[in-house]
Amino acid sequence: MQSFPDDKTALSFTVLVLSLALEEALKALAEKNGNQPGPWLDEIEELALLRAKGSVTERTRGEQQVGAMTAAFEVARVIFAKTRNALEGVRVQEMPD
């Protein structure tokens, strides 16, 4: 895996692009799951955060890094919550015969 850029502007754009990519991936998965929130979304969130935590924790040393890691995980949680909230407002109606 390629390392993140040192340039803060490049890093900001990287986060933005990856956030949008995650949102689109979750939308596509939602379509495959009837546009309904449920265990499928909870499982993906739990697994994604668990794997990321395991990968990032190994590289985290200082207090500043721990704060940055916490903020990064919160961004991911917000994206999952945004998806979950959007799906709760979607009601798939059956077509009349």
HELIX and SHEET records of a PDB file:
HELIX    1   1 LYS A    8  LYS A   32  1                                  25    
HELIX    2   2 PRO A   39  THR A   57  1                                  19    
HELIX    3   3 GLU A   63  GLU A   88  1                                  26    
END                                                                             
